[in-house]
Amino acid sequence: MGRHSIKKKIKICVIGSSRATYGYKRNILKILSKDKNFDLKFIVTGMHLSRKHGYSIKDIVNDKIPIYGKINTNFESDDEKKHIYSLSKEMNKLSFFFSKIKPDLLLVTGDRAEMFIAAITAAYMKIAVAHIQSGDLSGHIDGSVRHAITKISHLHFASCEDSKKRVLKLGEESWRVYNTGAPQIDDFNKPIKINFKDFNKKYKIKLEKKFVIIMQHPVLYDNVNSGHQIEQTLKAVEKFSFQKIIIYPNIDTGNNKIIKIIDKYKNQNNFIIFKNLKRDHFIFLLKNAEILIGNSSCGILEAASFKLPVINIGNRQKGRLQSKNILNAGYSSKEIMKAIKIIYKSKKYKKDLRKCKNLYGDGKSSERIVRILKKIRFNKSLLDKTNSY
C-alpha cells in the first residue's frame, strides 16, 4: 500500500496598513487563521503602528489574529519626501520577510501606497498577488494606484459587477477576475452587541441618540488645503444642535493640518473626538448615526447597509458607484449646510433613502474569497500574465 500524500498548505502573506483596510481583511484573516489548508503570515505596517493615530494594532491583537511581523515606517510627517522614504523602508523590510516566508500568495487590499509597495515587491520576487477591490474608481492618486496594483496582481476580487468589467477592460484575463463583493460588508450580517450605555461607559462620554460622524482625509494633490477643508466642514456642522463625532484622518500627507484643526474642538460642547475605534464600536456608530460627513470610502461602500445618509465631500471618491444615500458636495461650508438641510427636509431624498440598497455585496464576500483561494493552482501559469487590450 502506498502512503497517503500530505496536502501542502498554501502559504499566504497578508499586509495590514490601516484601520479602514483592516475592515476589508478582518473576517478573511479569521477564516484563514483557523483553516488547516493555509499557513497565514500577517505583516503589520503603516497606520496600525502610529500612536498618534490610535495605534490600531491593539485591535488586531484583541481579535486574536496572529501577527508574524511589524514594519514601523513612521508615516507621520506631512513631508512628501519623508513619506517616500517611509515607503522605501517598507519595501526593504518586506523583501527580507518574503525571502524568509517564501509565500505562495500575497493578499493586498484597495488603493493605499503601502499596498502598492507590497504588490510590486512580491511581483518582482515571483510571488503571486491577489488584490481585493480591484477595479473600483476613486479620485486623485488613489485611483491611479489601485489600477497599478491591478496590473501588477495575478488575481482580482472585485467589489461589484461594474468593477469586474473595468478590470477586464484593463486587459486582465477573465479566469483571473471574480466579483466577490466587498468583504468589509460581511460584518454587518452579525448582531451588534454593544448599546449606548456600554459605549458611553467604555469611552467615558455622554453620546446622545442624535449625532453625526465626520471622517475627512487629505487628498494628495490638494493637501496644502486640507486644514482649510476640514475647517469648512466643522464650520458647517457647528451651526446644528446634534452631537458631532470626529474621527482622526489617515496618515497620508496633509493629515497633520487636519488634526491641528480637529484638536481645536476638543473641549467644545457637542464635539467628541476619537483617534481610533474598534471595528465593532465603529459599526455601532454607523448604525445609529444621523449622517456621515466627509470623504471616507466607508460612506460609499458601507453606509448604505444601514441606509445612513452620507454627504460625500470633494473628489476623493470620484467615479465610484453610489447608492441612493449619497449627496455630493464641494468643500464650502455653504454646500455642506445645504446638503444637511436636504437630508432633514427633502421628501424626495427621504423617499430615495428608503429604497437604498448596498451595491457592494451580500455579506458573504470573505468566505467566497477564501473558497476561490483554495481552488487556485499556484504555478508558473498563475505568474505568467498575458495582457490583452
ChimeraX attribute file (.defattr): number of C-alpha atoms within 10 A of each C-alpha:
attribute: neighborCount
match mode: 1-to-1
recipient: residues
	/A:1	3
	/A:2	4
	/A:3	5
	/A:4	6
	/A:5	6
	/A:6	6
	/A:7	7
	/A:8	9
	/A:9	14
	/A:10	19
	/A:11	16
	/A:12	22
	/A:13	24
	/A:14	22
	/A:15	25
	/A:16	28
	/A:17	23
	/A:18	23
	/A:19	23
	/A:20	17
	/A:21	18
	/A:22	22
	/A:23	20
	/A:24	24
	/A:25	22
	/A:26	20
	/A:27	20
	/A:28	21
	/A:29	23
	/A:30	15
	/A:31	15
	/A:32	19
	/A:33	18
	/A:34	12
	/A:35	13
	/A:36	11
	/A:37	15
	/A:38	19
	/A:39	18
	/A:40	23
	/A:41	23
	/A:42	20
	/A:43	18
	/A:44	21
	/A:45	21
	/A:46	27
	/A:47	27
	/A:48	25
	/A:49	22
	/A:50	19
	/A:51	14
	/A:52	14
	/A:53	22
	/A:54	18
	/A:55	17
	/A:56	22
	/A:57	24
	/A:58	13
	/A:59	18
	/A:60	20
	/A:61	11
	/A:62	9
	/A:63	15
	/A:64	12
	/A:65	18
	/A:66	15
	/A:67	16
	/A:68	14
	/A:69	15
	/A:70	20
	/A:71	20
	/A:72	17
	/A:73	21
	/A:74	19
	/A:75	22
	/A:76	22
	/A:77	16
	/A:78	17
	/A:79	12
	/A:80	13
	/A:81	9
	/A:82	16
	/A:83	20
	/A:84	13
	/A:85	14
	/A:86	20
	/A:87	20
	/A:88	15
	/A:89	15
	/A:90	21
	/A:91	21
	/A:92	13
	/A:93	15
	/A:94	21
	/A:95	16
	/A:96	10
	/A:97	19
	/A:98	18
	/A:99	11
	/A:100	9
	/A:101	14
	/A:102	15
	/A:103	21
	/A:104	20
	/A:105	22
	/A:106	25
	/A:107	22
	/A:108	28
	/A:109	25
	/A:110	23
	/A:111	26
	/A:112	19
	/A:113	20
	/A:114	23
	/A:115	22
	/A:116	24
	/A:117	18
	/A:118	23
	/A:119	29
	/A:120	17
	/A:121	21
	/A:122	26
	/A:123	17
	/A:124	11
	/A:125	13
	/A:126	15
	/A:127	24
	/A:128	25
	/A:129	28
	/A:130	26
	/A:131	26
	/A:132	29
	/A:133	27
	/A:134	31
	/A:135	30
	/A:136	23
	/A:137	21
	/A:138	20
	/A:139	15
	/A:140	15
	/A:141	15
	/A:142	19
	/A:143	21
	/A:144	14
	/A:145	19
	/A:146	25
	/A:147	21
	/A:148	16
	/A:149	28
	/A:150	27
	/A:151	20
	/A:152	21
	/A:153	28
	/A:154	24
	/A:155	28
	/A:156	29
	/A:157	28
	/A:158	27
	/A:159	24
	/A:160	21
	/A:161	17
	/A:162	17
	/A:163	24
	/A:164	25
	/A:165	17
	/A:166	17
	/A:167	25
	/A:168	18
	/A:169	13
	/A:170	16
	/A:171	13
	/A:172	24
	/A:173	17
	/A:174	13
	/A:175	8
	/A:176	17
	/A:177	22
	/A:178	24
	/A:179	23
	/A:180	26
	/A:181	27
	/A:182	26
	/A:183	27
	/A:184	25
	/A:185	24
	/A:186	22
	/A:187	20
	/A:188	17
	/A:189	11
	/A:190	9
	/A:191	8
	/A:192	13
	/A:193	9
	/A:194	12
	/A:195	12
	/A:196	15
	/A:197	12
	/A:198	11
	/A:199	16
	/A:200	13
	/A:201	11
	/A:202	10
	/A:203	11
	/A:204	9
	/A:205	11
	/A:206	14
	/A:207	19
	/A:208	13
	/A:209	12
	/A:210	13
	/A:211	20
	/A:212	22
	/A:213	22
	/A:214	23
	/A:215	19
	/A:216	25
	/A:217	24
	/A:218	25
	/A:219	22
	/A:220	17
	/A:221	11
	/A:222	12
	/A:223	19
	/A:224	16
	/A:225	16
	/A:226	24
	/A:227	19
	/A:228	16
	/A:229	25
	/A:230	25
	/A:231	18
	/A:232	19
	/A:233	23
	/A:234	21
	/A:235	16
	/A:236	18
	/A:237	19
	/A:238	17
	/A:239	9
	/A:240	12
	/A:241	11
	/A:242	16
	/A:243	22
	/A:244	23
	/A:245	19
	/A:246	23
	/A:247	21
	/A:248	23
	/A:249	21
	/A:250	26
	/A:251	23
	/A:252	22
	/A:253	24
	/A:254	26
	/A:255	24
	/A:256	21
	/A:257	20
	/A:258	23
	/A:259	21
	/A:260	11
	/A:261	17
	/A:262	20
	/A:263	13
	/A:264	9
	/A:265	15
	/A:266	14
	/A:267	10
	/A:268	10
	/A:269	11
	/A:270	18
	/A:271	19
	/A:272	18
	/A:273	17
	/A:274	13
	/A:275	16
	/A:276	21
	/A:277	17
	/A:278	15
	/A:279	19
	/A:280	17
	/A:281	17
	/A:282	12
	/A:283	19
	/A:284	18
	/A:285	20
	/A:286	23
	/A:287	16
	/A:288	17
	/A:289	22
	/A:290	21
	/A:291	23
	/A:292	24
	/A:293	26
	/A:294	25
	/A:295	25
	/A:296	21
	/A:297	16
	/A:298	18
	/A:299	25
	/A:300	22
	/A:301	21
	/A:302	23
	/A:303	25
	/A:304	25
	/A:305	22
	/A:306	17
	/A:307	23
	/A:308	22
	/A:309	26
	/A:310	29
	/A:311	26
	/A:312	26
	/A:313	23
	/A:314	18
	/A:315	16
	/A:316	24
	/A:317	23
	/A:318	17
	/A:319	12
	/A:320	18
	/A:321	16
	/A:322	18
	/A:323	23
	/A:324	21
	/A:325	27
	/A:326	23
	/A:327	19
	/A:328	17
	/A:329	21
	/A:330	16
	/A:331	19
	/A:332	18
	/A:333	19
	/A:334	15
	/A:335	18
	/A:336	26
	/A:337	19
	/A:338	12
	/A:339	21
	/A:340	21
	/A:341	11
	/A:342	15
	/A:343	21
	/A:344	13
	/A:345	11
	/A:346	12
	/A:347	11
	/A:348	10
	/A:349	17
	/A:350	17
	/A:351	11
	/A:352	13
	/A:353	19
	/A:354	11
	/A:355	11
	/A:356	19
	/A:357	17
	/A:358	19
	/A:359	21
	/A:360	28
	/A:361	23
	/A:362	16
	/A:363	20
	/A:364	18
	/A:365	25
	/A:366	25
	/A:367	16
	/A:368	17
	/A:369	20
	/A:370	16
	/A:371	11
	/A:372	13
	/A:373	17
	/A:374	12
	/A:375	8
	/A:376	12
	/A:377	11
	/A:378	14
	/A:379	10
	/A:380	10
	/A:381	10
	/A:382	15
	/A:383	16
	/A:384	11
	/A:385	15
	/A:386	10
	/A:387	11
	/A:388	10
	/A:389	8
